[in-house]
Amino acid sequence: MFAVSPRLQGAGLGKVILMEAERLARETWGATEMHMTVISVRDDLIAWYERRGYRRTGRMTPFPYGDERFGVPQRDDLEFELLVKELA
């Protein structure tokens, strides 16, 4: 799970953390691809990741309704979309 406090968004912190996670995955584990899931209705967030080289796959997984580790959903149409980025 990755999030930046709303009051700190726009300062570049998310970009720095994401770049460091990609570097560590590549250098420590030899990863050639980064995978993540994002709530599919978060168009602004998906666009942010796309600007950083991630691409939408269209592969969806259900949102875990009833598991409050993911928050208490305010709508019933949530699902996760897989985003992928080549690291090599």
GUKE-93657 format. One record per residue: residue number from 1; x, y, z of N, C-alpha, C, O in turn. Coordinates in steps of 0.05 Angstrom, whole numbers, plus 5000, padded with zeros to 4 digits. Layout:
BEGIN
(NUM, (X, Y, Z), (X, Y, Z), (X, Y, Z), (X, Y, Z))
...
! end
This chain:
BEGIN
(1, (5017, 4977, 5000), (5000, 5000, 5000), (5018, 5025, 5000), (5038, 5026, 5015))
(2, (5011, 5044, 4983), (5028, 5067, 4980), (5010, 5092, 4979), (4991, 5093, 4963))
(3, (5015, 5111, 4996), (4999, 5135, 4996), (5016, 5158, 5006), (5034, 5155, 5023))
(4, (5010, 5182, 4997), (5022, 5207, 5007), (5000, 5223, 5019), (4979, 5226, 5007))
(5, (5005, 5234, 5042), (4986, 5251, 5056), (4976, 5273, 5036), (4992, 5285, 5023))
(6, (4950, 5277, 5036), (4939, 5298, 5018), (4953, 5325, 5021), (4956, 5340, 5002))
(7, (4960, 5332, 5045), (4973, 5359, 5049), (5001, 5360, 5039), (5012, 5382, 5036))
(8, (5013, 5337, 5032), (5040, 5336, 5021), (5041, 5330, 4991), (5062, 5331, 4979))
(9, (5017, 5324, 4980), (5016, 5318, 4951), (5023, 5342, 4935), (5018, 5365, 4942))
(10, (5036, 5337, 4912), (5044, 5358, 4894), (5072, 5368, 4899), (5082, 5385, 4885))
(11, (5086, 5358, 4920), (5113, 5367, 4927), (5134, 5348, 4915), (5158, 5353, 4919))
(12, (5126, 5327, 4901), (5145, 5309, 4889), (5153, 5285, 4906), (5169, 5269, 4897))
(13, (5142, 5283, 4930), (5149, 5261, 4948), (5141, 5234, 4937), (5157, 5215, 4938))
(14, (5117, 5232, 4925), (5108, 5207, 4914), (5126, 5197, 4891), (5133, 5174, 4889))
(15, (5134, 5216, 4874), (5152, 5210, 4852), (5179, 5199, 4862), (5189, 5180, 4851))
(16, (5190, 5212, 4882), (5216, 5203, 4893), (5214, 5175, 4905), (5231, 5158, 4901))
(17, (5192, 5170, 4921), (5189, 5144, 4934), (5185, 5123, 4913), (5196, 5101, 4915))
(18, (5169, 5128, 4892), (5164, 5109, 4871), (5189, 5102, 4856), (5195, 5079, 4850))
(19, (5205, 5123, 4849), (5230, 5118, 4835), (5250, 5101, 4852), (5264, 5084, 4841))
(20, (5250, 5106, 4878), (5268, 5091, 4895), (5258, 5062, 4897), (5275, 5043, 4897))
(21, (5232, 5057, 4899), (5222, 5030, 4900), (5229, 5015, 4874), (5236, 4992, 4875))
(22, (5226, 5029, 4851), (5234, 5016, 4825), (5263, 5010, 4824), (5271, 4989, 4815))
(23, (5280, 5028, 4834), (5309, 5024, 4834), (5316, 5000, 4852), (5331, 4982, 4844))
(24, (5304, 4998, 4876), (5310, 4976, 4894), (5301, 4950, 4882), (5315, 4930, 4884))
(25, (5277, 4949, 4870), (5267, 4924, 4858), (5286, 4915, 4835), (5292, 4891, 4833))
(26, (5296, 4934, 4820), (5313, 4927, 4797), (5341, 4918, 4808), (5351, 4897, 4799))
(27, (5353, 4933, 4826), (5380, 4927, 4835), (5381, 4905, 4856), (5401, 4890, 4856))
(28, (5362, 4903, 4873), (5363, 4883, 4895), (5353, 4856, 4885), (5365, 4835, 4891))
(29, (5331, 4856, 4870), (5319, 4830, 4863), (5321, 4825, 4833), (5312, 4804, 4824))
(30, (5333, 4842, 4818), (5336, 4838, 4789), (5309, 4839, 4774), (5306, 4828, 4752))
(31, (5290, 4854, 4785), (5263, 4856, 4773), (5265, 4871, 4746), (5280, 4890, 4744))
(32, (5251, 4861, 4727), (5250, 4874, 4701), (5223, 4888, 4695), (5220, 4902, 4676))
(33, (5204, 4883, 4713), (5178, 4895, 4711), (5167, 4902, 4738), (5172, 4887, 4758))
(34, (5152, 4923, 4740), (5139, 4931, 4765), (5109, 4927, 4760), (5099, 4936, 4739))
(35, (5095, 4914, 4779), (5066, 4911, 4777), (5053, 4924, 4801), (5064, 4925, 4823))
(36, (5030, 4936, 4797), (5015, 4948, 4819), (4986, 4947, 4812), (4978, 4945, 4788))
(37, (4969, 4948, 4832), (4940, 4950, 4827), (4931, 4977, 4838), (4940, 4986, 4859))
(38, (4912, 4989, 4824), (4901, 5015, 4831), (4871, 5013, 4828), (4861, 4999, 4809))
(39, (4856, 5025, 4846), (4827, 5025, 4843), (4819, 5038, 4816), (4827, 5060, 4811))
(40, (4805, 5023, 4801), (4800, 5030, 4772), (4786, 5056, 4768), (4789, 5069, 4747))
(41, (4770, 5065, 4787), (4755, 5091, 4784), (4772, 5115, 4790), (4763, 5138, 4788))
(42, (4797, 5111, 4799), (4815, 5133, 4806), (4830, 5143, 4781), (4854, 5139, 4779))
(43, (4815, 5155, 4763), (4827, 5163, 4737), (4850, 5182, 4741), (4870, 5180, 4726))
(44, (4849, 5201, 4760), (4871, 5220, 4765), (4896, 5206, 4774), (4918, 5213, 4766))
(45, (4892, 5186, 4791), (4915, 5171, 4802), (4927, 5153, 4780), (4952, 5151, 4777))
(46, (4911, 5140, 4764), (4921, 5124, 4742), (4936, 5141, 4722), (4957, 5133, 4712))
(47, (4926, 5165, 4716), (4940, 5183, 4698), (4967, 5191, 4710), (4987, 5193, 4695))
(48, (4969, 5195, 4736), (4994, 5201, 4749), (5014, 5179, 4744), (5037, 5184, 4737))
(49, (5006, 5154, 4748), (5023, 5131, 4743), (5030, 5128, 4714), (5053, 5121, 4707))
(50, (5012, 5134, 4696), (5017, 5132, 4667), (5039, 5152, 4660), (5056, 5146, 4643))
(51, (5038, 5176, 4672), (5059, 5196, 4666), (5087, 5186, 4676), (5107, 5197, 4667))
(52, (5087, 5167, 4693), (5112, 5156, 4703), (5119, 5129, 4690), (5136, 5114, 4700))
(53, (5106, 5123, 4667), (5114, 5100, 4651), (5097, 5074, 4656), (5103, 5054, 4643))
(54, (5078, 5075, 4673), (5061, 5052, 4677), (5039, 5051, 4656), (5031, 5072, 4646))
(55, (5031, 5027, 4649), (5010, 5024, 4629), (4987, 5007, 4640), (4991, 4989, 4656))
(56, (4964, 5015, 4631), (4940, 5000, 4639), (4939, 4973, 4625), (4947, 4972, 4601))
(57, (4931, 4952, 4638), (4929, 4926, 4626), (4900, 4917, 4620), (4896, 4899, 4604))
(58, (4881, 4930, 4634), (4854, 4921, 4632), (4847, 4897, 4648), (4825, 4887, 4649))
(59, (4867, 4886, 4662), (4863, 4863, 4679), (4853, 4872, 4706), (4866, 4887, 4720))
(60, (4829, 4863, 4713), (4816, 4872, 4738), (4814, 4849, 4758), (4812, 4826, 4751))
(61, (4815, 4857, 4783), (4809, 4839, 4805), (4789, 4852, 4824), (4788, 4877, 4825))
(62, (4773, 4836, 4837), (4752, 4848, 4854), (4763, 4863, 4878), (4784, 4857, 4889))
(63, (4748, 4884, 4885), (4754, 4898, 4910), (4746, 4881, 4933), (4724, 4869, 4933))
(64, (4762, 4879, 4954), (4755, 4861, 4977), (4735, 4874, 4996), (4742, 4882, 5019))
(65, (4710, 4876, 4987), (4689, 4887, 5004), (4688, 4870, 5030), (4690, 4846, 5029))
(66, (4685, 4884, 5052), (4683, 4871, 5078), (4710, 4868, 5092), (4711, 4861, 5116))
(67, (4732, 4874, 5079), (4759, 4874, 5091), (4767, 4903, 5096), (4776, 4916, 5078))
(68, (4764, 4912, 5121), (4769, 4940, 5127), (4798, 4948, 5126), (4804, 4972, 5130))
(69, (4816, 4930, 5121), (4844, 4938, 5116), (4846, 4956, 5092), (4865, 4972, 5090))
(70, (4827, 4954, 5074), (4826, 4970, 5049), (4808, 4994, 5052), (4802, 5008, 5032))
(71, (4798, 4999, 5076), (4780, 5022, 5080), (4751, 5013, 5079), (4745, 4990, 5072))
(72, (4734, 5031, 5084), (4705, 5026, 5083), (4695, 5039, 5057), (4694, 5063, 5055))
(73, (4688, 5023, 5037), (4681, 5034, 5011), (4655, 5050, 5012), (4636, 5043, 5027))
(74, (4654, 5072, 4996), (4631, 5089, 4995), (4614, 5083, 4970), (4594, 5097, 4965))
(75, (4622, 5064, 4954), (4608, 5056, 4930), (4611, 5027, 4925), (4628, 5014, 4936))
(76, (4594, 5016, 4908), (4594, 4987, 4904), (4605, 4978, 4877), (4601, 4955, 4869))
(77, (4619, 4996, 4863), (4629, 4989, 4836), (4660, 4989, 4835), (4672, 4993, 4814))
(78, (4673, 4983, 4858), (4702, 4985, 4859), (4715, 4959, 4850), (4705, 4937, 4855))
(79, (4738, 4961, 4836), (4754, 4939, 4829), (4783, 4949, 4825), (4787, 4973, 4823))
(80, (4802, 4931, 4825), (4830, 4939, 4821), (4838, 4933, 4793), (4831, 4912, 4781))
(81, (4853, 4952, 4781), (4865, 4947, 4754), (4895, 4944, 4757), (4908, 4959, 4772))
(82, (4906, 4924, 4743), (4935, 4920, 4743), (4949, 4939, 4725), (4941, 4942, 4702))
(83, (4969, 4953, 4735), (4986, 4971, 4720), (5014, 4959, 4719), (5022, 4946, 4739))
(84, (5028, 4961, 4697), (5054, 4949, 4693), (5074, 4969, 4681), (5066, 4986, 4665))
(85, (5099, 4967, 4690), (5120, 4984, 4679), (5145, 4967, 4675), (5153, 4952, 4693))
(86, (5157, 4970, 4652), (5182, 4956, 4646), (5204, 4971, 4661), (5206, 4996, 4660))
(87, (5222, 4956, 4674), (5244, 4969, 4689), (5271, 4966, 4675), (5289, 4981, 4681))
(88, (5273, 4948, 4657), (5299, 4943, 4644), (5307, 4965, 4625), (5328, 4963, 4612))
! end
